[in-house]
Amino acid sequence: MENRHGLLVDACLTQADGHAERVAALHMIEPRADRPTAITLGADKAYDAEDFVNELRSMNVTPHVAQNTSGRSSAIDGRTTRHGGYAVSQRIRKRIEEAFGWIKTVAGQEKTSFRGRDRVAWAFTFAATAYNLVRLPKLIAETG
């Protein structure tokens, strides 16, 4: 999700196994990471893993990942948390839950009627595109 306007940039369906989401995030950010200036990636506590954070840093992506300090040390240190942009990113990253809520309720993806990973992935991507189309008139009205 793009933070400034709340539009979904990419959508990917994965198995819910705890690691697939991080792998998918790396695959989705990789084409966008080849820029002269660093970009940021906001994520929740599940993404606070040392290998994930180090991989992002190697791609010139600043990890704005929520710190998971419950019983262990976080992979996110003061290099990231001391900047004001980190706090802003932590507030704005909650917008993705609005998109998922819309996809589940309005787009009817809470319990999909499709079978097979390819069809479910297509329906999810279609719903994410529809979410962006619903958001566009509101964004145009704000800027116009």
C-alpha positions as CSV (number, residue, x, y, z in Angstrom):
1,M,0.0,0.0,0.0
2,E,1.2,3.4,-0.9
3,N,1.1,5.6,2.3
4,R,0.3,9.0,0.8
5,H,-3.0,8.2,-0.9
6,G,-3.8,4.7,0.5
7,L,-3.8,2.9,-2.8
8,L,-2.9,-0.7,-3.1
9,V,0.3,-1.1,-5.2
10,D,0.5,-4.8,-5.4
11,A,-1.5,-7.9,-4.2
12,C,-0.3,-11.4,-3.7
13,L,-2.1,-14.5,-2.3
14,T,0.1,-16.8,-0.2
15,Q,-0.4,-19.8,2.1
16,A,-0.8,-18.8,5.7
17,D,2.3,-20.4,7.2
18,G,4.1,-17.6,8.9
19,H,7.0,-17.2,6.5
20,A,5.2,-16.8,3.1
21,E,4.0,-13.3,3.9
22,R,7.6,-12.1,4.4
23,V,8.8,-13.8,1.2
24,A,5.9,-12.3,-0.7
25,A,6.7,-8.9,0.7
26,L,10.3,-9.2,-0.5
27,H,9.2,-10.3,-4.0
28,M,6.7,-7.4,-4.2
29,I,9.2,-4.7,-3.0
30,E,12.1,-5.9,-5.1
31,P,11.1,-4.2,-8.4
32,R,10.5,-1.0,-6.6
33,A,13.7,-1.0,-4.6
34,D,16.0,-0.2,-7.5
35,R,15.9,3.6,-6.9
36,P,18.6,6.1,-6.2
37,T,17.0,7.1,-2.9
38,A,15.8,4.8,-0.1
39,I,12.1,3.9,0.1
40,T,10.3,2.7,3.2
41,L,8.2,-0.4,3.9
42,G,5.8,-0.4,6.8
43,A,4.7,-3.7,8.4
44,D,3.4,-5.2,11.6
45,K,5.2,-7.1,14.3
46,A,5.1,-10.4,12.4
47,Y,7.7,-8.9,10.0
48,D,10.2,-8.1,12.8
49,A,12.6,-10.8,11.9
50,E,16.3,-10.2,11.5
51,D,16.6,-11.9,8.1
52,F,13.7,-9.9,6.7
53,V,15.0,-6.6,8.0
54,N,18.5,-7.3,6.8
55,E,17.3,-8.2,3.3
56,L,15.3,-5.0,3.1
57,R,18.3,-3.0,4.1
58,S,20.4,-4.7,1.5
59,M,17.9,-3.6,-1.1
60,N,18.1,0.1,0.1
61,V,14.6,-0.2,1.7
62,T,14.2,1.3,5.1
63,P,12.2,-1.1,7.2
64,H,9.4,0.7,9.1
65,V,8.4,-2.5,10.9
66,A,6.6,-2.4,14.2
67,Q,9.0,-3.6,17.0
68,N,8.2,-6.9,18.6
69,T,9.7,-6.6,22.0
70,S,7.6,-9.2,23.8
71,G,10.2,-11.6,25.3
72,R,13.0,-11.0,22.7
73,S,15.0,-8.3,21.1
74,S,13.8,-6.5,18.0
75,A,15.6,-6.4,14.7
76,I,14.5,-2.7,14.4
77,D,16.9,-0.5,16.2
78,G,17.5,3.2,16.8
79,R,18.7,3.8,13.3
80,T,15.1,3.5,12.2
81,T,13.0,4.4,15.2
82,R,14.7,7.8,15.9
83,H,13.3,9.4,12.8
84,G,9.9,11.1,12.7
85,G,9.0,9.3,9.5
86,Y,9.0,6.0,11.5
87,A,6.2,7.2,13.8
88,V,4.2,8.5,10.9
89,S,4.6,5.2,9.0
90,Q,3.4,3.3,12.1
91,R,0.2,5.4,12.2
92,I,-0.5,5.2,8.5
93,R,0.3,1.5,8.1
94,K,-3.0,0.7,9.7
95,R,-4.8,1.8,6.5
96,I,-4.0,-1.6,5.0
97,E,-6.5,-3.1,7.5
98,E,-9.2,-0.8,6.0
99,A,-8.4,-2.2,2.6
100,F,-8.6,-5.8,3.8
101,G,-11.8,-5.1,5.6
102,W,-13.3,-3.6,2.4
103,I,-12.1,-6.6,0.4
104,K,-13.7,-9.0,2.9
105,T,-17.0,-7.3,3.4
106,V,-17.9,-5.3,0.3
107,A,-16.0,-7.3,-2.3
108,G,-17.3,-10.6,-0.7
109,Q,-13.9,-12.2,-0.1
110,E,-14.5,-13.2,3.5
111,K,-15.4,-16.6,2.3
112,T,-14.6,-17.0,-1.3
113,S,-16.7,-19.1,-3.6
114,F,-13.7,-20.0,-5.8
115,R,-11.7,-23.2,-5.4
116,G,-8.0,-23.5,-6.3
117,R,-5.2,-21.1,-5.5
118,D,-5.0,-19.5,-8.9
119,R,-8.7,-18.6,-9.0
120,V,-8.7,-17.3,-5.4
121,A,-5.6,-15.2,-6.2
122,W,-7.3,-13.8,-9.2
123,A,-10.4,-12.9,-7.2
124,F,-8.2,-11.2,-4.5
125,T,-6.3,-9.2,-7.1
126,F,-9.5,-8.2,-8.8
127,A,-11.0,-7.1,-5.4
128,A,-7.8,-5.1,-4.6
129,T,-8.1,-3.3,-8.0
130,A,-11.8,-2.5,-7.3
131,Y,-10.8,-1.0,-4.0
132,N,-8.4,1.3,-5.8
133,L,-11.2,2.3,-8.3
134,V,-13.5,3.1,-5.4
135,R,-10.8,5.3,-3.7
136,L,-9.9,7.3,-6.9
137,P,-12.9,9.6,-7.0
138,K,-12.3,10.6,-3.4
139,L,-8.7,11.3,-4.1
140,I,-9.5,13.3,-7.2
141,A,-12.0,15.4,-5.3
142,E,-9.4,16.2,-2.6
143,T,-6.9,17.4,-5.2
144,G,-9.3,19.1,-7.6
